[in-house]
């Protein structure tokens, strides 16, 4: 008998990513848009009226990644989703609470170095006020 390698997701990923089409449509309708050469970002406050079972999910910001067929064939679309899921996980602990974000990757995002894409991602989130400043993360240190 051979042992199979099993890839597991980090715990809590289901709550971190937007998957419900109604929630995605709400962000499309109400979100503030930020355009870049590599992706578009929409951000809006999380919905206040949610069923009881979902209340815990909205304490943290959530991210949805929308990739249309215009981006390319399935391999390119899947790669774009993987890249942006990883960027989302990178900033997860630093996101301001109670926001829903939608990312629309552009074809050019797959051709630039990852460091450049990560830098643009972080700068856009900072400019939009979606990242908690580093000095706010320290506990009890007030000078």
Secondary structure, 3 states (H helix, E strand, C coil): CCCCCCCCCCCCHHHHECCCHHHHHHHHHHCEEEECCCEEEEEEECCCCCCHHHHHHHHCCEEEECCCHHHCCHHHHHHHHHHHHHHHHHHHHHECCCEEEEEEECHHHHCCCHHHHHHHHHHHHHHCCCECCHHHHCCCCCC
